[in-house]
Amino acid sequence: MEKIALGVCSSISIYKACEMIRIFQDKKFQVQVILTQNASRMISPLLFSALSGHKVLVDPFQEEASDTIAHVALAKEISLFCVAPATANIIGKLASGVADDFLSTLYMAVECPVLIAPAMNEAMYLHRQTQQNIHKLKAFGVKFVEPEKGYLACRDEGWGRLAAPEKIVEAGIKLMKKSRSLKGKTVIVTAGPTQESLDPVRFLTNSSSGKMGYELAEEALRRGAEVILISGPTHIFPPRKAAVKKVQTAREMEKEILKHFANSDIVIMAAAVSDLRFAESTPHKIKKETLSEKIEIVPTQDILQKLGRKKEGRILVGFSAETENVVENAQKKMRKKNLDLIVANNVLDEGIGFGSDFNQVSLISPGGKIVHSERKSKLEISQMILDKVEDIVGKKS
Ligand SMILES: Cc1cc2nc3c(=O)[nH]c(=O)nc-3n(C[C@H](O)[C@H](O)[C@H](O)COP(=O)(O)O)c2cc1C
């Protein structure tokens, strides 16, 4: 029987957690309840132990938790960590990495999907601090079931009422399903710029930060894929579970892709590979006085086109950074390079694309279908792209 962890905080809606245990059990899940210390003062842990059939966990130093390092052991066993009801306090703690009780320590240890259902008074929910904490957690890939508007325990009317238990359980099950949607698939993601050296201190590059590719790698991992992240120089901390291959030049990137191409199912080319390189590159710094007036620059190999020719059953996704006629130019590129999907954006639009945390893209399919996104975080754009990739996988199989 699959196991989930239910983190319960000291909200007035704590009693609804009992119903959630029942619903998860009806759907054939084992439920391990974790209470915050304050929650255990509101309702006796005994009730939750009796309902769930497992000793409730509150303190990582308590006896029940001491046979193994319980938060680490539990993190490996569960398919979902659902925190419901979640107080303003726990949301703040999780957003800032505080791990001082079982619930918050478990959060730091899990790699399964995390679902949070907040419940609080409207002023607390809409407080900028709470909203900022929620935003921060969403950027880490945590999912939320938003609270509802209605009559609150504080006798106010407003936002903050815990979503219905059925709705929370349903969102949890959907999330678990999503976490396996690319299971068995190997995804190559390229990210970042390339640097084409003239000598050890001078090179040609572009302003790609690598954020889009790294978000795609994280999201593919969250969906259960094996991920090979081939990255040009970036300052981003790579996802722990990806096989990360660091490269510098377009040539090195091509070599690394080709090494893994045969074993891949999906290739997402989010890197901004330099189109140009110096004809010659020297191992020693060229003295200023001896820099020739003319330095020859030549085109780099078109990796995407090469992959398009040999892709066979693989799904190949390209990006198209345009400054004019965005859709038309991207469509031409998609046909020329035999892609299954192209993600186009206008790099002249301010506040999106290169270096930004946001993007606004058009997803263009060979059949002519175009989906235009709003300006969204790169995490949300990566989810849109992988949803589309999953559609293509579904149609091909
Ligand atoms: C009766 C009562 C009801 C409460 N309800 C809520 C609530 O619904 N949401 C919330 O964020 N805090 C609520 N609080 C405040 C939290 O219990 C308080 O911030 C506590 O420190 C949170 O601890 P925990 O997050 O470790 O459970 C309530 C407090 C009391 C005494």
PDBQT file of the ligand as one rigid body, heavy atoms in Angstrom, charges set to zero:
ROOT
HETATM    1  C1  LIG A 401      -7.869  28.545  18.573  1.00  0.00    +0.000 C 
HETATM    2  C2  LIG A 401      -6.786  28.916  17.624  1.00  0.00    +0.000 A 
HETATM    3  C3  LIG A 401      -7.017  28.819  16.296  1.00  0.00    +0.000 A 
HETATM    4  C4  LIG A 401      -6.005  29.152  15.369  1.00  0.00    +0.000 A 
HETATM    5  N1  LIG A 401      -6.233  29.040  14.029  1.00  0.00    +0.000 NA
HETATM    6  C5  LIG A 401      -5.268  29.356  13.159  1.00  0.00    +0.000 A 
HETATM    7  C6  LIG A 401      -5.482  29.192  11.767  1.00  0.00    +0.000 A 
HETATM    8  O1  LIG A 401      -6.539  28.759  11.309  1.00  0.00    +0.000 OA
HETATM    9  N2  LIG A 401      -4.470  29.502  10.930  1.00  0.00    +0.000 N 
HETATM   10  C7  LIG A 401      -3.260  29.984  11.375  1.00  0.00    +0.000 A 
HETATM   11  O2  LIG A 401      -2.383  30.258  10.557  1.00  0.00    +0.000 OA
HETATM   12  N3  LIG A 401      -3.042  30.132  12.706  1.00  0.00    +0.000 NA
HETATM   13  C8  LIG A 401      -4.009  29.845  13.599  1.00  0.00    +0.000 A 
HETATM   14  N4  LIG A 401      -3.769  30.001  14.918  1.00  0.00    +0.000 N 
HETATM   15  C9  LIG A 401      -2.457  30.486  15.362  1.00  0.00    +0.000 C 
HETATM   16  C10 LIG A 401      -1.436  29.366  15.357  1.00  0.00    +0.000 C 
HETATM   17  O3  LIG A 401      -1.899  28.311  16.154  1.00  0.00    +0.000 OA
HETATM   18  C11 LIG A 401      -0.106  29.899  15.852  1.00  0.00    +0.000 C 
HETATM   19  O4  LIG A 401       0.442  30.791  14.910  1.00  0.00    +0.000 OA
HETATM   20  C12 LIG A 401       0.871  28.778  16.143  1.00  0.00    +0.000 C 
HETATM   21  O5  LIG A 401       2.081  29.315  16.635  1.00  0.00    +0.000 OA
HETATM   22  C13 LIG A 401       1.151  27.952  14.915  1.00  0.00    +0.000 C 
HETATM   23  O6  LIG A 401       1.926  26.826  15.258  1.00  0.00    +0.000 OA
HETATM   24  P1  LIG A 401       2.149  25.614  14.219  1.00  0.00    +0.000 P 
HETATM   25  O7  LIG A 401       2.270  26.215  12.854  1.00  0.00    +0.000 OA
HETATM   26  O8  LIG A 401       3.460  25.023  14.691  1.00  0.00    +0.000 OA
HETATM   27  O9  LIG A 401       1.016  24.682  14.379  1.00  0.00    +0.000 OA
HETATM   28  C14 LIG A 401      -4.761  29.641  15.854  1.00  0.00    +0.000 A 
HETATM   29  C15 LIG A 401      -4.547  29.711  17.224  1.00  0.00    +0.000 A 
HETATM   30  C16 LIG A 401      -5.542  29.367  18.106  1.00  0.00    +0.000 A 
HETATM   31  C17 LIG A 401      -5.272  29.492  19.589  1.00  0.00    +0.000 C 
ENDROOT
TORSDOF 0
